[in-house]
Amino acid sequence: QVQLVESGGGSVQVGGSLSLSCAISGSIYSTYCMAWFRQAPGKEREGVAAIYTAINTAVSTYYADSVKGRFTISQDNAENKLYLQMNSLKPEDTAMYYCAAGGGWQCDNWYASDEYGYWGQGTQVTVSS
């Protein structure tokens, strides 16, 4: 079992930055592929970024086209935390952001929400103009 708790959401103006954190507890074997998803009202949940950090394997990161160059995903295994640094925020980034764990082998299909077995409760990000 894995437990995930997000924090760091809030309200920010266009062009601002926010840093999201996800505290991880439980089996590390489910944390090799982890991701951030978001869901705006009336829209489907979409993959934002994912990271693959298996032992003796180079770290791999993946991003949705809409956030490339603006968002950075990282994982600190010593602290058992997943991060999402969000810069140059836009109104369309407004959504509930979720941390997910237990993704597929080497993060195959990282953008598909049904690949993940564990989810946090979400943290709201609101970007206003």
Contacts in CASP RR format, 6 or more apart in sequence:
PFRMAT RR
TARGET T0000
AUTHOR 0000-0000-0000
METHOD contacts of the structure
MODEL  1
QVQLVESGGGSVQVGGSLSLSCAISGSIYSTYCMAWFRQAPGKEREGVAA
IYTAINTAVSTYYADSVKGRFTISQDNAENKLYLQMNSLKPEDTAMYYCA
AGGGWQCDNWYASDEYGYWGQGTQVTVSS
1 26 0 8 1.000
1 27 0 8 1.000
1 118 0 8 1.000
2 24 0 8 1.000
2 25 0 8 1.000
2 26 0 8 1.000
2 27 0 8 1.000
2 30 0 8 1.000
2 31 0 8 1.000
2 101 0 8 1.000
2 102 0 8 1.000
2 118 0 8 1.000
3 24 0 8 1.000
3 25 0 8 1.000
3 26 0 8 1.000
3 118 0 8 1.000
4 22 0 8 1.000
4 23 0 8 1.000
4 24 0 8 1.000
4 99 0 8 1.000
4 100 0 8 1.000
4 101 0 8 1.000
4 118 0 8 1.000
4 119 0 8 1.000
4 120 0 8 1.000
5 22 0 8 1.000
5 23 0 8 1.000
5 120 0 8 1.000
5 121 0 8 1.000
6 20 0 8 1.000
6 21 0 8 1.000
6 22 0 8 1.000
6 97 0 8 1.000
6 98 0 8 1.000
6 99 0 8 1.000
6 120 0 8 1.000
6 121 0 8 1.000
6 122 0 8 1.000
6 123 0 8 1.000
7 20 0 8 1.000
7 21 0 8 1.000
7 22 0 8 1.000
7 23 0 8 1.000
7 123 0 8 1.000
8 18 0 8 1.000
8 19 0 8 1.000
8 20 0 8 1.000
8 21 0 8 1.000
8 123 0 8 1.000
9 18 0 8 1.000
9 20 0 8 1.000
9 97 0 8 1.000
9 123 0 8 1.000
9 124 0 8 1.000
9 125 0 8 1.000
10 18 0 8 1.000
10 123 0 8 1.000
10 124 0 8 1.000
10 125 0 8 1.000
10 126 0 8 1.000
11 126 0 8 1.000
11 127 0 8 1.000
11 128 0 8 1.000
12 18 0 8 1.000
12 89 0 8 1.000
12 125 0 8 1.000
12 126 0 8 1.000
12 127 0 8 1.000
12 128 0 8 1.000
13 127 0 8 1.000
13 128 0 8 1.000
13 129 0 8 1.000
14 89 0 8 1.000
14 90 0 8 1.000
14 91 0 8 1.000
14 127 0 8 1.000
14 128 0 8 1.000
14 129 0 8 1.000
15 87 0 8 1.000
15 88 0 8 1.000
15 89 0 8 1.000
15 90 0 8 1.000
15 127 0 8 1.000
16 87 0 8 1.000
16 88 0 8 1.000
16 89 0 8 1.000
16 127 0 8 1.000
17 85 0 8 1.000
17 86 0 8 1.000
17 87 0 8 1.000
17 88 0 8 1.000
17 89 0 8 1.000
18 86 0 8 1.000
18 89 0 8 1.000
18 125 0 8 1.000
19 83 0 8 1.000
19 84 0 8 1.000
19 85 0 8 1.000
19 86 0 8 1.000
20 36 0 8 1.000
20 83 0 8 1.000
20 84 0 8 1.000
20 86 0 8 1.000
20 97 0 8 1.000
20 99 0 8 1.000
20 123 0 8 1.000
20 125 0 8 1.000
21 81 0 8 1.000
21 82 0 8 1.000
21 83 0 8 1.000
22 34 0 8 1.000
22 36 0 8 1.000
22 81 0 8 1.000
22 82 0 8 1.000
22 83 0 8 1.000
22 84 0 8 1.000
22 99 0 8 1.000
22 120 0 8 1.000
23 80 0 8 1.000
23 81 0 8 1.000
24 31 0 8 1.000
24 34 0 8 1.000
24 80 0 8 1.000
24 81 0 8 1.000
24 82 0 8 1.000
24 101 0 8 1.000
25 80 0 8 1.000
28 77 0 8 1.000
30 101 0 8 1.000
30 102 0 8 1.000
30 103 0 8 1.000
30 117 0 8 1.000
30 118 0 8 1.000
31 53 0 8 1.000
31 75 0 8 1.000
31 77 0 8 1.000
31 101 0 8 1.000
31 102 0 8 1.000
32 52 0 8 1.000
32 53 0 8 1.000
32 54 0 8 1.000
32 102 0 8 1.000
32 103 0 8 1.000
33 50 0 8 1.000
33 51 0 8 1.000
33 52 0 8 1.000
33 101 0 8 1.000
33 102 0 8 1.000
33 103 0 8 1.000
33 104 0 8 1.000
33 105 0 8 1.000
33 106 0 8 1.000
33 107 0 8 1.000
33 110 0 8 1.000
33 115 0 8 1.000
34 50 0 8 1.000
34 51 0 8 1.000
34 53 0 8 1.000
34 75 0 8 1.000
34 82 0 8 1.000
34 99 0 8 1.000
34 100 0 8 1.000
34 101 0 8 1.000
34 102 0 8 1.000
34 103 0 8 1.000
35 47 0 8 1.000
35 48 0 8 1.000
35 49 0 8 1.000
35 50 0 8 1.000
35 51 0 8 1.000
35 73 0 8 1.000
35 99 0 8 1.000
35 100 0 8 1.000
35 103 0 8 1.000
35 107 0 8 1.000
35 110 0 8 1.000
35 116 0 8 1.000
36 47 0 8 1.000
36 48 0 8 1.000
36 49 0 8 1.000
36 50 0 8 1.000
36 73 0 8 1.000
36 82 0 8 1.000
36 84 0 8 1.000
36 97 0 8 1.000
36 98 0 8 1.000
36 99 0 8 1.000
36 100 0 8 1.000
37 45 0 8 1.000
37 46 0 8 1.000
37 47 0 8 1.000
37 48 0 8 1.000
37 97 0 8 1.000
37 98 0 8 1.000
37 100 0 8 1.000
37 113 0 8 1.000
38 45 0 8 1.000
38 46 0 8 1.000
38 47 0 8 1.000
38 48 0 8 1.000
38 93 0 8 1.000
38 95 0 8 1.000
38 96 0 8 1.000
38 97 0 8 1.000
38 98 0 8 1.000
38 125 0 8 1.000
39 45 0 8 1.000
39 46 0 8 1.000
39 95 0 8 1.000
39 96 0 8 1.000
39 98 0 8 1.000
40 94 0 8 1.000
40 95 0 8 1.000
40 96 0 8 1.000
43 95 0 8 1.000
45 98 0 8 1.000
45 113 0 8 1.000
46 64 0 8 1.000
46 111 0 8 1.000
47 64 0 8 1.000
47 110 0 8 1.000
47 111 0 8 1.000
47 113 0 8 1.000
48 63 0 8 1.000
48 64 0 8 1.000
48 67 0 8 1.000
48 71 0 8 1.000
48 84 0 8 1.000
48 97 0 8 1.000
49 61 0 8 1.000
49 62 0 8 1.000
49 63 0 8 1.000
49 64 0 8 1.000
49 67 0 8 1.000
49 71 0 8 1.000
49 72 0 8 1.000
49 73 0 8 1.000
49 84 0 8 1.000
50 61 0 8 1.000
50 62 0 8 1.000
50 73 0 8 1.000
50 103 0 8 1.000
50 107 0 8 1.000
50 110 0 8 1.000
50 111 0 8 1.000
51 59 0 8 1.000
51 60 0 8 1.000
51 61 0 8 1.000
51 62 0 8 1.000
51 73 0 8 1.000
51 74 0 8 1.000
51 75 0 8 1.000
51 82 0 8 1.000
51 107 0 8 1.000
52 59 0 8 1.000
52 60 0 8 1.000
52 61 0 8 1.000
52 62 0 8 1.000
52 106 0 8 1.000
52 107 0 8 1.000
53 59 0 8 1.000
53 75 0 8 1.000
53 77 0 8 1.000
54 106 0 8 1.000
59 75 0 8 1.000
60 106 0 8 1.000
60 107 0 8 1.000
61 73 0 8 1.000
62 107 0 8 1.000
62 110 0 8 1.000
62 111 0 8 1.000
63 69 0 8 1.000
63 71 0 8 1.000
63 73 0 8 1.000
64 111 0 8 1.000
66 92 0 8 1.000
67 86 0 8 1.000
67 93 0 8 1.000
70 86 0 8 1.000
70 87 0 8 1.000
70 88 0 8 1.000
70 89 0 8 1.000
71 84 0 8 1.000
71 85 0 8 1.000
71 86 0 8 1.000
71 87 0 8 1.000
72 83 0 8 1.000
72 84 0 8 1.000
72 85 0 8 1.000
72 87 0 8 1.000
73 82 0 8 1.000
73 83 0 8 1.000
73 84 0 8 1.000
74 82 0 8 1.000
74 83 0 8 1.000
74 85 0 8 1.000
75 81 0 8 1.000
75 82 0 8 1.000
75 83 0 8 1.000
76 82 0 8 1.000
76 83 0 8 1.000
82 99 0 8 1.000
84 97 0 8 1.000
86 93 0 8 1.000
86 125 0 8 1.000
89 125 0 8 1.000
89 127 0 8 1.000
90 127 0 8 1.000
91 127 0 8 1.000
91 128 0 8 1.000
91 129 0 8 1.000
92 127 0 8 1.000
93 125 0 8 1.000
93 127 0 8 1.000
94 125 0 8 1.000
94 126 0 8 1.000
94 127 0 8 1.000
95 124 0 8 1.000
95 125 0 8 1.000
96 122 0 8 1.000
96 123 0 8 1.000
96 124 0 8 1.000
96 125 0 8 1.000
97 122 0 8 1.000
97 123 0 8 1.000
97 124 0 8 1.000
97 125 0 8 1.000
98 119 0 8 1.000
98 120 0 8 1.000
98 121 0 8 1.000
98 122 0 8 1.000
99 119 0 8 1.000
99 120 0 8 1.000
99 122 0 8 1.000
100 113 0 8 1.000
100 116 0 8 1.000
100 117 0 8 1.000
100 118 0 8 1.000
100 119 0 8 1.000
100 120 0 8 1.000
101 116 0 8 1.000
101 117 0 8 1.000
101 118 0 8 1.000
101 119 0 8 1.000
102 115 0 8 1.000
102 116 0 8 1.000
102 117 0 8 1.000
102 118 0 8 1.000
103 110 0 8 1.000
103 115 0 8 1.000
103 116 0 8 1.000
103 117 0 8 1.000
104 110 0 8 1.000
104 115 0 8 1.000
108 115 0 8 1.000
109 115 0 8 1.000
END
